[in-house]
Amino acid sequence: QVQLVESGGGLVQAGGSLRLSCAVSGSIFSIHVMGWYRQAPGKQRELVAAIITGTGTTNYASSVKGRFTISRDNTKNTMYLQMNSLKPEDTAVYYCNVKFVDIVYWGQGTQVTVSS
């Protein structure tokens, strides 16, 4: 069993920054991909950023490329999403996600609200 706990969300003005954290516990040895998703009201959940654990390869949604950075600290079993130059359209609930070969785990989500 794997548990994911997000933190770091909040209210920020446009142009500001936030850093989200996702603490991962449990049997994490075979995680293949770690990522961040978001879901805005009335919209589908979408991928924001992901990192392949074996290679360190990262992937970003075009809407956040150049503004957001995904990273991980293996010593702390924690994944981060640094969000800079935030825009009102970044407002959403952000979820962290880990994928094994045959199962996916989600965190409970953290609200990010960007005011104009």
Backbone torsions as a table, in degrees:
resi	resn	phi	psi	omega
1	GLN	NA	140.9	-179.0
2	VAL	-122.9	138.1	176.8
3	GLN	-119.4	139.0	178.4
4	LEU	-125.1	129.9	179.6
5	VAL	-128.0	116.3	179.2
6	GLU	-90.8	154.7	173.1
7	SER	-155.8	166.3	174.4
8	GLY	105.7	-4.8	177.8
9	GLY	-71.5	172.3	179.2
10	GLY	162.9	-165.5	-179.9
11	LEU	-105.0	130.5	-179.3
12	VAL	-143.1	151.0	176.6
13	GLN	-78.7	154.8	176.8
14	ALA	-54.9	137.1	-176.6
15	GLY	92.6	-11.5	-179.1
16	GLY	-83.3	-175.2	-176.5
17	SER	-131.8	152.3	171.3
18	LEU	-143.7	152.8	171.9
19	ARG	-123.1	120.6	176.4
20	LEU	-92.0	145.5	176.4
21	SER	-123.2	148.7	176.4
22	CYS	-135.4	106.6	179.2
23	ALA	-87.0	126.8	-176.0
24	VAL	-112.1	128.3	178.8
25	SER	-132.1	162.7	-178.7
26	GLY	104.7	-153.8	-176.9
27	SER	-84.3	93.3	-171.4
28	ILE	-107.4	6.3	-171.2
29	PHE	-60.4	-38.1	-171.3
30	SER	-106.0	25.9	177.6
31	ILE	-64.6	131.3	-178.1
32	HIS	-95.1	-46.4	-177.9
33	VAL	-136.8	140.2	173.8
34	MET	-120.7	141.5	-176.6
35	GLY	-155.7	170.2	175.0
36	TRP	-120.1	134.8	175.6
37	TYR	-124.1	164.4	174.5
38	ARG	-143.6	154.6	177.7
39	GLN	-139.1	116.6	176.9
40	ALA	-90.7	157.5	-179.8
41	PRO	-55.7	129.4	177.9
42	GLY	77.4	5.2	-178.9
43	LYS	-121.7	162.3	177.2
44	GLN	-77.2	154.3	175.0
45	ARG	-66.2	137.0	-177.5
46	GLU	-131.3	151.7	176.6
47	LEU	-72.4	132.6	176.0
48	VAL	-100.8	-51.7	-178.3
49	ALA	-158.7	152.0	179.5
50	ALA	-147.6	156.6	178.1
51	ILE	-137.3	130.3	176.3
52	ILE	-83.9	119.7	-169.7
53	THR	-65.5	-33.6	-176.3
54	GLY	-71.9	-32.6	-175.4
55	THR	-112.7	-18.4	-175.1
56	GLY	80.2	5.1	179.4
57	THR	-65.1	134.8	-179.8
58	THR	-114.3	156.3	179.4
59	ASN	-142.6	137.9	-177.0
60	TYR	-130.3	148.1	169.3
61	ALA	-65.3	145.9	-177.5
62	SER	-61.0	-29.0	-176.9
63	SER	-71.5	-16.8	-177.7
64	VAL	-117.9	-5.6	-176.6
65	LYS	-59.6	132.1	-178.7
66	GLY	89.6	-13.1	179.3
67	ARG	-114.1	-34.3	-177.6
68	PHE	-108.5	148.6	176.6
69	THR	-135.4	126.0	175.7
70	ILE	-96.4	140.8	178.8
71	SER	-152.6	170.1	178.1
72	ARG	-144.5	147.8	176.1
73	ASP	-116.9	104.3	-175.8
74	ASN	-65.7	-28.2	-179.0
75	THR	-70.1	-24.1	-179.2
76	LYS	-109.9	1.4	-176.0
77	ASN	49.6	45.9	-175.5
78	THR	-131.6	140.2	176.0
79	MET	-112.1	147.4	-177.1
80	TYR	-126.8	156.2	169.1
81	LEU	-134.3	105.6	175.9
82	GLN	-85.6	122.4	-176.6
83	MET	-117.8	115.3	179.2
84	ASN	-115.1	163.8	178.0
85	SER	49.1	48.3	-175.6
86	LEU	-64.7	145.6	-179.5
87	LYS	-120.6	155.8	177.4
88	PRO	-54.5	-32.2	179.7
89	GLU	-72.3	-5.4	173.4
90	ASP	-82.9	-7.1	179.6
91	THR	-60.8	125.0	-177.6
92	ALA	-178.0	172.0	166.0
93	VAL	-89.7	127.5	-177.8
94	TYR	-103.2	132.5	-178.3
95	TYR	-120.9	138.1	169.2
96	CYS	-95.2	159.5	-167.4
97	ASN	-151.8	137.4	172.5
98	VAL	-128.4	140.7	-177.7
99	LYS	-120.1	127.8	167.7
100	PHE	-98.7	-173.3	180.0
101	VAL	-62.6	-38.1	-170.5
102	ASP	-126.6	9.4	-178.3
103	ILE	-156.0	152.3	-179.4
104	VAL	-126.3	139.9	175.9
105	TYR	-120.2	146.1	179.7
106	TRP	-123.8	148.8	169.7
107	GLY	-82.4	178.9	-175.2
108	GLN	-84.1	-13.3	178.3
109	GLY	96.4	150.2	175.9
110	THR	-138.1	135.5	-174.8
111	GLN	-81.4	132.0	171.8
112	VAL	-119.9	123.4	179.1
113	THR	-124.2	124.7	-179.6
114	VAL	-113.5	118.4	-179.0
115	SER	-92.4	148.6	-178.5
116	SER	-90.6	NA	NA
